[in-house]
């Protein structure tokens, strides 16, 4: 089953995020209170828990939120999800995938703390089409592949 295993937020960009049990996704904005939220195409970020575990197995001392991901999931390979796909989170929220990976112009605090940052290679970003509360343990469903 594809599900949310971690939700994390931060007040400042380029820093690890702090885990929370639940959060509100706001339509056209992102995670309420998160530094990356706003009127742009990368309102919310996703990373597979399996990617974080792989980084740990390679010797990095990392956990959920350390790569500045908003939502970590299990059971979904984000690399297989195309831009334009719509993702249902929990009972209400709907996110459209807008970008796969990103370019880092400078090494961020995460890179220096963890020794690597996998978000540029494995992170996925989206914009919130329909808001709602999301909680750890809730299902993630791919609704539409474009």
N, C-alpha and C positions, 0 to 999 in steps of 0.2 A: 504494500500500500504506500502510495506517495503521501507524505505528510510533512507538516511544519515541525521541526525539532528545536528551533531556536529563533527568537525574535530579538533584535538588538538595535540600539539607538545611541547616537552621540550628539553632543551640542556643537562639536567642532569637526570640520572635514579633515581627513588625513590621519585620524586617530582611531584606535580600537574602539569598538562600541560596547556598551554595557547591556547585558541580557535583561529582558523583561519577560514576564509570563504572558502578557497580552498587550496589544496596541491597537490604535485606531488608524486605519488607512483612510485618508481623505481624498475624495475624488478630485483629480486634476492637481494634486499637491504631493502626496506621498505619506510617509509615516508621520503622524502628528508629533512635533517636538524634535524631529531628526534634522541634522544639519544639511543633509542632501535633499530634503524635501523642497518643493517649489515648482514654479511653472516652467518645467523643462522636460526633456525626454528620459532623464535618469532619476526618476522620483523614488524608486525603490530598487534595491539590489538583492540578488539571489546568489547563493552558493550551495553546492551539494555538500552535505555532511561527510560524504565519502571522500571528497576532495580535502577537507580539513583533516580527516583521519589519515589520509595518504601523506599529507605534509608532516603530521605527527610521527608517522612511521619512518619518515626520512630524517628524523632527529630534531625537527622544529618544536619548540615549546609553545604550542598554540592551542587555542580553544575557540568556541563560538564567540563571534564578535571581533576577534583579533584581526581579521582581514577586512574589517569595516563593512561586512555584509549585513544587510537588514534582516534577511530571512534565510536561514539554513534549512534545507529539506533533506529527507531521506527517500530513497527509492526512485529518484528522477535524475536522469543524466541531462543536465542543462545544455550540454553541447549538441544534443540531438533536437533541441527545441528551436524552431526557426524564428527569426524576427517576424513579427506580425501575429504570432500565436497568442491566443487569449488563455489566461490562466485563472482559474477560480481558486480562491483561498478561503477556507472555512465555508460558512453558510451564505455570506453576502458579498465579499470583495471580489472584484474582477480587475485583472491587470493585463495590459497588452505588452508583450516583449518588444522593446525598441532597439536594443543594442546587445551584441555579444562581445564580451571583452572590452578593454579600453586601453588607451595609450597613457602611460605615466611619463610625464615630462621630467620629473625629479623623483628620486627615491624618497618615499614618505616615511613618517615615523613608524609605520607598521613594518616596513622593510627593515629598518634598523633594529626594531625590537624583536622581530621574529626571525630575521635572517633571510627572508624571502617574502614576496607578496604574490599570491596566486590569483587575486582578483583580475589583473590585466589579462590573464590567460583563460581563466575559468569562470569569471563572474558574468552574470547576465543582468540586464537592467530593463526596467519597464516603467510605464506610466499607469496611474490608477484611473481606470475607466468608471468604476463604481466603488465607492467607499464602504467601509464596514469594519467591525472589530475582528481581529485575528488573534488566535491563541495557539500556544504550543500544543501539539498533538492533533490539530485539525487537519482535514484532508486537503491535498492539492490536486487539482484536476486540469488536464490540458483539454480545453474546449474546442479550439479551432487552430488548425495548422494552415498558415497562409503561404 
